[in-house]
Each structure stands twice: as C-alpha cells, then as structure tokens.
C-alpha cells in the first residue's frame, strides 16, 4: 500500500514536525530547514513519507503500524543496493532513530516489534555509536529473516559487530550460540555473492573455520583457498596451521589434489601427502605429485597403499628420487643452446677492462687458480663438461690431472670436488669420473673425491646408496681432511633424509675426545643437514654434549660456529619445538651461549615471517656491545631468515637492515650485506643491488667482502648484466687485494651459475613452499661468511659447495604422458597477486610467448598459451605433465 | 643361482648370474669381462655397502633380479706431476715484484708526496739507474759529502724499490735529502711542510749531475746532463748557449696546448744569471733548442707568486699535452738539418708499418712531408757524418718524443695539495704511484691530466726521445 501523497504536505511539513516535536531538536530542525530548501521535489516527498511512517509506527493501531513498517522496509530495501553514499531513506530516517528506539523499548513482544527491530538494526548501521553494536543487538531480537535483503553493506557491518561481540563474549565466557546462527547466515550469504574473503574473515574472527567446508562449492573454492593460503602467512601460530588445514580439506573435497599436496608439503605433514596419493586414482596425476615432491627435496617413500602396481610404484619412486633431473636440465640447456662449456676467462671478461688488467703473470697464483676452480664448477654445474676438469675423450688424458695439480694442498680438495659439481645430478657418469681420484695417494685429492661423490648425489636418491657405500669407509680415516671430505659429502648427499645409519656413524665423532675440532664441526653440520627440520632429540643431545665438551679456547675458534648451526638446523622452521633446546643452550659457556641462542631462534622461525621474532632479533642488533661478542652476526642473518617468507615482510626486512647499517656496530654491519643477500637470493632487486654495490667499496674490508659475495648471491644464476658489470669493475678495483679479488671471482661464478639456468631461491611453487635443505645450504654458507678470513679464505673454502643444496634449475619443462619433453607455447610474465580479486583476473602481466622449456625469473609465472593440452598442476614450475585436452578442436 | 643386473656408468648389464657359492671375486671377474674394469678397481655397491672380495653372499641378502651399481674405470690413475707448479704466493718477495711488472710505491712520511712522486718519475729512467749503480760507494774528492750521501741514498732507494712488493718507506733517503737541502726540512705547526715537487726535481738532478761527473776533468758532459740537459741558443745575434735540464711551458691566456706553451716559454721575457757564463745574460725573445736530450722534461709553470695573498697561487688552466711530442720547429737551424735524415727514415719506417710504400708519398702525409722533403733535398743528404752529442753514431735523435712519465699536482697551491706520479712501464702499461698505492691506469686517462678542474693536473712531464738507427 503506497502512501497517498498529501497535497498539503509542502506547506504542512513544518507544522507536522511541530506536532511530533519529540524527534528533532531545535538545532537539527534548523539544519533540516536549510537542507530542505536544497532537496529536489522527489527527495522531499520521500522525506515526508518517511516522516509519516515514523509517526504511524507509533500509532497504537497495529494494522497501521504494520503497514508503516512494511512501507519503511520497502523504501530502505529499494535503496540499499548502492553504497557509494548514505542511502536517502537512511539519511532521512536518521533524525528519527532515537524516537524509534524509544518506541521499540515500549513495544510489547510481537512480530511487529521484531519488524521494528529489523529496521532499527539497519538504521544502526549509520547511527550506532562506535562499539555499541546496536545493529547486532537489534538483529538478534529481530525477525531473523533473509539477511541479504538489506544489502551487502549491512551484512558486512553486522559481520564486524559479530567479531567484536564474539571477542567480548569469549572474555566473559558466555554463550555464543545465537551469534553462530547469524554467522551461518552471513557466511552462506557471502559465499553465494562472491565475497569469500569476507566470509573467511568472519569465520577467522569467530574461530570456526570448519563452517567453511559446508559452504564452499565448485565455483568459489579456488578463490576461498587462495585467500586462505595467503592469509595464513600473516596469521600468528597456531591459527595459520588451522587455516591451511581447512584449505587442504577444501582442496581434497573438490579433488584439487596438486594444491592439496602443496599445502600438505607446506605443513610438512606426511599423513596428508599420503592421503593425497590414496585419494587420487589417476596415475598420471600421481606422477605429477612425484615431481612436486622431488622439487621440495624431501625423502619420501611410496608404499603399496599409495600406488598398488609395483612397476608403477617404481616409476613414480624414480621421479621422487630425482633421477630424471639431470636429463631434464640438459634438455633445457640444449634447447637454450648453452651446452658449450665456459672457461673462467669467459666469465671474467677481462678484455672489457682495457688497461686495468694485471700484467699477465707467468707464474700461477694458487689463490687465483682456486677461484678459477670454483668459478668453473659453478658455471658449468650439471652440464657434465667443462674445460678444466673433464677432458673430451679425443684429447690426451694428461690435462685433467694438470688442472687439479695447479691447486695447492687443500685447494686440490675443492678442485677434485668440483668434478662432482660439473656432473651434478648425473650419478653414474659422475662416479665414473671421480673414480680415478679415489686411487690417488694425495690426501686432499681423496677428500675432494669424497666430497665430489656427495655433491653428485645431492638431491638424488638411489637404491644402491652409492654415496654411503663409498663414503662410509672414510669417516674414520686417520687424515682429518679425508674425514671432513667424507662427512661433508654425506651431509650433502643425504640432506633431509634422516638416515639412521649415517647418524650411528657420525654421532660418535661428536663425542670423541680425540677428534679434532674441524672434524667435529663438520660432523655436527652434516648431522644438522641430514636431520634438517626433524627436531630429532638424539642428534640434538649429541651436539649439545659436543658443545659442552669444548674448551674455552675451542669455543673461540671460527669453526665452532658450525656446532650451534647444526643444532639450529634440526629445528629449521619448527617454531616452538625449539624451546626445550633453547633452554638447554642457556647453560652453555657464555662465549657461545648467545650465539647459540640467536642461531636457534633464527633457524626455528626461518621462513615464518613472524613479526615478533623479527623485532626480537632487531633489538639484538641494536645493542652496542663492547665485549667482542659475535652473536649479532647470526641475529642479523636470522632477521633475514625469518622475514624472507613473503613480499611484505621482505621489504620491511630490507628497510630495517638499512637502518641497522646506519646505526649498527661494526660486527653488525658486516652481517648486513649477507642478510640482504639472503633476502633477495637469486632475485636481483635494483635497490638492494645499489646498496650492496655501495657497500662493496666500504673501507672495512669485511663489509666489502660480504657485500661482494652477496652481490653474487642476489644475482645467482641470473646472468644479470648489471651485476656482472659491477663485479667486473670490482675485479679491477681490487686486483691487488688477493682476498677481495677471490670474493669477486666467486661472486662472478655465482652470477653465472649454471650459465644462468639455476636459482638458489629456497622458495618455489609461487613462493609458497620452502625447501628446508636448500635453506640449510644457504644459511650454512652465510654463517661461514661471518668469518670469511678463517673459513672461506682459509683452508675450508669447500664450504662454498654447501650451496649445491639450494641449486635448482629455474625452468618450466613440459612433458607428455610418457614423460618425454614436448614443446608447447607458454606465456611468461610478471606474476600478479590475484588474492581476493573479483572475477577472473589476469595472473600475469607484461608477458611474452615462448616455447617450452622456458626459464622463469624471480617473480615470474607461466601460463599455457594453448588449449590443446591441460597441465596436471596449476603451478607451472619445474616438470609439468601435459595431458591432451579431449575437448580441443583444431581451428 | 641368482641373476642380478649391474648398472655401470650409462650401461646396464642385465641378468648376470651370480654363483653365491663362489667368493665375490669371481663375480668381479665376470664383470671384468663385460666392462674391462680390473677387479681391484671395481667398487660394487649393494644397498649402501661395498662388496668386499671375501664377503659372504648370504649375509648380503641378495635377491633375485636386484640392481647393483658398479663404480670404477679402467682409466689411468692420476698421478701428481713430478714437479708441481710454483705458486706466486710461495715465491720470495723479489720475484713476486718481478711478476707484478712494476715496482712498489713509497710510503708518505708526512707531506713527502712531492718527494715520492719525483723519485718515482726519476726512477723510470733506466739509464739513470744504471749510471747510479755504477757509482762508487767511496767518495771522490770532486763531490762534497752531502751530495755523495744523497747519491748513494738514491741508488739504495731505487734498489730497494725494485725488489719489494710492499710499499717502501724512504726514511734514509729522506734524512739525507733534508741534510743536503735544509729547505725541505721546514716545519709548520710541527709538521713537515708540503714542498714544491719541481724544486725537489731540479735539486735532485743538480746533485746527481754533480756527483755523477766523470772522475777526471774532461770535455764529456756528466751523465745526468747527457740524459736530461739541453742547450738553448738565443737566435741570431747572441751565440750564447745555456744548458738547462727542462723546458718551461708558460701558461697564458692564449696557451691551450703544450706546444704553444713551450714556444711562449722559449720567447722568455726572463732575465737570469746563466751559470754557464757567470753573469747576467739578457735573453732576447727567441731562443731555440740547440741540442736535444734523451729525456725531455717539461715543467708547466702553473705556480706564480701572488703578492696580495702572499702565496704561490696555481693556474688551473687546461693545457693539453700529447703522448707523442714533436719539437722540430723549436729547434735551431743547425739542429734541424741534423734531424732531417733520421726523421725521413722514421717516416719511411712508419709508412711501411702502415702498409704504404716508402717511395710513394701518400696524400695523407700532406704538406708536412713535401715541405721537409724539399728542405731535405736542398740541404743535401750529408748529415750522416754529423756527430751526435748524446747517443752513439748508431742511434739518432728524431726530434720526436714519447711521453713516459707525468708528475701531477692536485690542489690549489704549490705548498698544499697532493703530488702523484704516473709512469709508463717498459711493458707499455701506465702505473699510478700515489705514495704507497700503485694502480694500473689506462693510457687515455693519462692525457686527461691536463688541468682545467680540480683533478690531478700535470706539473712536470717527461718525454723520451724516439731514436732511430741509421
């Protein structure tokens, strides 16, 4: 029943106002009068109608009341669709809010009262004071009708108030049942109206994410999960785990197994991984899962339950064991045409530095040859051929030996081990090449061969366990360099495997009073790598005892830092699990106590983005110490380890480090470049590049060295021309300083690592997953760099090879159903964050179309440019199996 | 009887029969037939264990169809070369210096950069070094005590520089220099004052020329004069000649290039006592070079006494100097005649180098060639008999000089700022000696030291004569 417009209303408005004087005060009346003049005829009429309804609502006649309320509801509903400004009915009703409220109180319990409560609830949207939650209160007393009929904004507001109310009631421990009903309604409304983010937010506020499972459907589960996974990064524990659990369940529910697997891997929950395998029935998809597990670099054994057929299982296990990695990498290299081996001179490009080149010395410099060895190893990593160590079959076998013997003493270790790097991932050929060095009479050469075996086997598993078979005999060799070679080789080959057999061999070394410190340090480190992120009690005990047994003098040694580091690696990313061990570390000798503390803290929270821990660590860096404590170095690196997980935290980390650089003490400044290197590893951000370039000319040579190494790290495997140019100039700037020049050479090797096909980034799968072994490798190098002179520039330069743990091809290789590479067009462009965006937004920008295999740079994403195939994983990185699209029609 | 498969390198030997009753050595012999790897070189891996020759098969738990892995090659075992390479780091310091290709820097002893840079420039003259090494340690009567000591100190300093890699602290030399020339020992606020490098240069050359005189009074000029001295003859009217160690490049508003400055300097409005004559000689405007030195030193007259501020002010004007200097038109008529033939020869050689026929004059050589050609023919070609003052009969001056060292000054006045020397090595590379620091430089950067800003600017440049054998 539309109200009959009163012909006299234009003149009578004021009169009527006076008649119902209760409502507007005199002041507001004046204002209204003024406004009234500006109102259009239509608006004026609306206003008068509403006023009329307000009056009638208070009429004792229920019929009239009902009619008025319904009309009022009608008016409000018609107008709430848009929310760019306060809707007119609400605006005009504002002055009457108080009146209606009072009247509502007086009303007897009835349907009408509920109806009025509904209207009041809507009015409270704009009228209610902050924190009063009147909207919610009226809603709860209201008619509980369809919630969405009042418009999105109303629902959104309600959701906010529910969250507040919930926290309050939690405090009072009162019932929340009535709220939950409302939540149900709201969530289902949001989920139906493309507002998944709001639904998730509300559920997170009321801590009942399980509800989500009921409401997701095949149209919105992707967006929901997408939001959940990205929100998890910003949630405090244990909420983040809960959120991911839900996301996992949703994915499983909708049979989106690759994503489910990703989350399972993120949670490091092998039960979930198994569930993915058992839930999925498609063998081809399982192969894809295996590729994903292989990339994460964890040890995973398939059982009968997961794959019934034995032959299939073997094929799948081969993929998990990374046996095909070398092949795929070489396919990529051949496609990009970079098979030709490069010499260190090709990398130095000394001819571009006219005049400044040091006059061609006729005598070999051991230092320079050593750097050439490393450059050669990193640049030709995985290609199986180079121009120093491997010799083409047609030439005489003399020259290979020659380069080896152009290195001095411990330099030969690195030279022999470099062969492992060149043959990386190709176990069979690599072992054959290394074989001849096993028969050498020179201990450093044998040590290098052992280390080389470890490197070749890095990330590759084989049933025959060749690395253990070959290295085990040398663990207790009388020569400590040979021992270190074997121990380090085992650490690299079995990183993350939690192999008990190796533990039983290495643990006794730790508590052997006769073992030299360096052997103990490397044993602790290797155990840390093998049991990375496992929280293994026994290993932790052994390392703790080893630390307690160290004498005061030994605690001052540079290598001692590997003991706390090994301990820390056990808890990599395991957050609270570290606490018991951290307590024990408080009883250590004070020389190492704080160092151990910082290392444990930073390892445990590595990759979590935990802001509180970042603050803790920053506070440590801000202290101005005078007693020569060295724990601030790991604190700075820890800062980067914790903050590196997601983009925002990363940017904040970079900014905080700039401050630390300006105000920090010298030993803090020395670690800052390394932290920057970790934050932007294989991701040459221009700003960071400039900072490091500035620091590479620092008057403190330690800072300069760290900055140079970090320049290499941020450009690792990118062939970045700008960094290459900077390093070239640095090589002429520091041509006289052997130590700095060595660092420059190493950095040059990093930048051209794998001729630009590799990455060191431990994060993969669109930055979601963190490979623990990769991070362990990088962190070890960084800790070694904290005392560059005694470790890398001393005789333990082979710690540089720990980086092999993080080396992965930055490729996307498509294979067909028989796992043979096929070439398809793909678009590669900058990834766009599409979380919470409506519709089907573009996921990449500024793309170019290439044919697979393609290289993916940091922050890039690929997208199939053809409909002919369907990728079996939504994350196009690494190995991707393509299935032919049955619906595809050739045009 | 079990069958196993063995993976070796890229090959797989399928279904090999294992006789578990025989020791594994037999099995290895089987593999030897297949792979050619002798049994003692074979490493066979069974589930993380190596197969020992005398192992018990039953304990290995071998299964039918199991995969084994063999490592081993028949390759020659690498042996260390009998004579290992010699590494730079192991060499004694002298040899490291030799490998470096240039000698060490000099430590600044407190405002002694003027001395350091002067000595580095002088050291770059090999002839001077050899003269010094022939110098007797015992003093002869002709030389006074302090000059003798300074000469010996110079010799020792050069020796020490040649054999060290790290910067040398020239303390003994510095003490002797102060003794000989007390003006260098001036103190200001308790520190030694910065001095004018040109003064140091001149005094050093003077001292060395005194002490390196041939023992008996003879007609021959002393070694230093032979190397650096040049005779200036005022043109036509006066036949007075004056022997100097350097040419001056006067800098006025018109001077943009070394050549112009030299001309300006030779016109000389100066009056001074000529030591050769023992009286004040009035120099008429134009003097010309009568004899050429092996090493031509040019001083840029950058400093002048500013009366108002009572200090030596500096002219910052940019004056370019070439890497190759031709002073033919500054020479006297007589000298020019002598220079004709060698110059012609030099041109021919260069022409040949450029692929031109010596006889055919290309147009690119231009007027210059034609002119000298005409002069040459009018003067006849009898120069070959004319004696050469400095060199032997074998090598002849050409009037063309190559830049070998530059001593630069940075700063606004002579008594402040910083002196640095830039010296060309025998290898053709330029080295900057900035006190204790030495660094390689590019040739094009050397010509950029011509002034016009606050960068290092050339103060003294030294050219080496391009000689030609006839």
HADDOCK unambig.tbl for C-alpha pairs under 7 A between the chains (distance, minus, plus):
assign (segid A and resid 354 and name CA) (segid B and resid 442 and name CA) 6.98 0.50 0.50
assign (segid A and resid 355 and name CA) (segid B and resid 441 and name CA) 6.18 0.50 0.50
assign (segid A and resid 355 and name CA) (segid B and resid 442 and name CA) 4.81 0.50 0.50
assign (segid A and resid 356 and name CA) (segid B and resid 440 and name CA) 5.37 0.50 0.50
assign (segid A and resid 356 and name CA) (segid B and resid 441 and name CA) 5.96 0.50 0.50
assign (segid A and resid 356 and name CA) (segid B and resid 442 and name CA) 6.60 0.50 0.50
assign (segid A and resid 359 and name CA) (segid B and resid 100 and name CA) 6.76 0.50 0.50
assign (segid A and resid 359 and name CA) (segid B and resid 101 and name CA) 6.38 0.50 0.50
assign (segid A and resid 361 and name CA) (segid B and resid 99 and name CA) 5.59 0.50 0.50
assign (segid A and resid 361 and name CA) (segid B and resid 100 and name CA) 6.81 0.50 0.50
assign (segid A and resid 363 and name CA) (segid B and resid 86 and name CA) 6.88 0.50 0.50
assign (segid A and resid 363 and name CA) (segid B and resid 87 and name CA) 6.34 0.50 0.50
assign (segid A and resid 363 and name CA) (segid B and resid 88 and name CA) 5.90 0.50 0.50
assign (segid A and resid 364 and name CA) (segid B and resid 86 and name CA) 6.80 0.50 0.50
assign (segid A and resid 364 and name CA) (segid B and resid 87 and name CA) 5.18 0.50 0.50
assign (segid A and resid 364 and name CA) (segid B and resid 88 and name CA) 5.91 0.50 0.50
assign (segid A and resid 365 and name CA) (segid B and resid 87 and name CA) 5.06 0.50 0.50
assign (segid A and resid 365 and name CA) (segid B and resid 88 and name CA) 4.77 0.50 0.50
assign (segid A and resid 365 and name CA) (segid B and resid 89 and name CA) 6.40 0.50 0.50
assign (segid A and resid 366 and name CA) (segid B and resid 87 and name CA) 5.64 0.50 0.50
assign (segid A and resid 366 and name CA) (segid B and resid 88 and name CA) 6.97 0.50 0.50
assign (segid A and resid 366 and name CA) (segid B and resid 89 and name CA) 6.89 0.50 0.50
assign (segid A and resid 401 and name CA) (segid B and resid 78 and name CA) 5.97 0.50 0.50
assign (segid A and resid 405 and name CA) (segid B and resid 80 and name CA) 6.51 0.50 0.50
assign (segid A and resid 405 and name CA) (segid B and resid 84 and name CA) 6.94 0.50 0.50
assign (segid A and resid 406 and name CA) (segid B and resid 85 and name CA) 6.26 0.50 0.50
assign (segid A and resid 428 and name CA) (segid B and resid 8 and name CA) 6.89 0.50 0.50
assign (segid A and resid 428 and name CA) (segid B and resid 9 and name CA) 4.55 0.50 0.50
assign (segid A and resid 428 and name CA) (segid B and resid 10 and name CA) 6.32 0.50 0.50
assign (segid A and resid 429 and name CA) (segid B and resid 9 and name CA) 5.25 0.50 0.50
assign (segid A and resid 429 and name CA) (segid B and resid 10 and name CA) 6.87 0.50 0.50
assign (segid A and resid 431 and name CA) (segid B and resid 71 and name CA) 6.28 0.50 0.50
assign (segid A and resid 432 and name CA) (segid B and resid 9 and name CA) 6.27 0.50 0.50
assign (segid A and resid 432 and name CA) (segid B and resid 71 and name CA) 5.97 0.50 0.50
assign (segid A and resid 432 and name CA) (segid B and resid 72 and name CA) 5.86 0.50 0.50
assign (segid A and resid 432 and name CA) (segid B and resid 73 and name CA) 6.23 0.50 0.50
assign (segid A and resid 435 and name CA) (segid B and resid 71 and name CA) 6.94 0.50 0.50
assign (segid A and resid 435 and name CA) (segid B and resid 72 and name CA) 5.62 0.50 0.50
assign (segid A and resid 435 and name CA) (segid B and resid 73 and name CA) 6.65 0.50 0.50
assign (segid A and resid 436 and name CA) (segid B and resid 75 and name CA) 6.95 0.50 0.50
assign (segid A and resid 436 and name CA) (segid B and resid 77 and name CA) 5.25 0.50 0.50
assign (segid A and resid 436 and name CA) (segid B and resid 78 and name CA) 6.41 0.50 0.50
assign (segid A and resid 437 and name CA) (segid B and resid 78 and name CA) 6.69 0.50 0.50
assign (segid A and resid 439 and name CA) (segid B and resid 77 and name CA) 6.55 0.50 0.50
assign (segid A and resid 440 and name CA) (segid B and resid 78 and name CA) 6.62 0.50 0.50
assign (segid A and resid 440 and name CA) (segid B and resid 79 and name CA) 6.88 0.50 0.50
assign (segid A and resid 463 and name CA) (segid B and resid 47 and name CA) 6.28 0.50 0.50
assign (segid A and resid 464 and name CA) (segid B and resid 45 and name CA) 5.87 0.50 0.50
assign (segid A and resid 464 and name CA) (segid B and resid 46 and name CA) 5.41 0.50 0.50
assign (segid A and resid 464 and name CA) (segid B and resid 47 and name CA) 4.31 0.50 0.50
assign (segid A and resid 464 and name CA) (segid B and resid 48 and name CA) 5.51 0.50 0.50
assign (segid A and resid 464 and name CA) (segid B and resid 68 and name CA) 6.35 0.50 0.50
assign (segid A and resid 464 and name CA) (segid B and resid 69 and name CA) 6.40 0.50 0.50
assign (segid A and resid 465 and name CA) (segid B and resid 47 and name CA) 5.67 0.50 0.50
assign (segid A and resid 465 and name CA) (segid B and resid 48 and name CA) 4.29 0.50 0.50
assign (segid A and resid 466 and name CA) (segid B and resid 45 and name CA) 6.00 0.50 0.50
assign (segid A and resid 466 and name CA) (segid B and resid 48 and name CA) 5.91 0.50 0.50
assign (segid A and resid 468 and name CA) (segid B and resid 48 and name CA) 5.36 0.50 0.50
assign (segid A and resid 469 and name CA) (segid B and resid 45 and name CA) 6.17 0.50 0.50
assign (segid A and resid 469 and name CA) (segid B and resid 48 and name CA) 4.40 0.50 0.50
assign (segid A and resid 469 and name CA) (segid B and resid 49 and name CA) 4.33 0.50 0.50
assign (segid A and resid 469 and name CA) (segid B and resid 50 and name CA) 5.34 0.50 0.50
assign (segid A and resid 470 and name CA) (segid B and resid 50 and name CA) 6.98 0.50 0.50
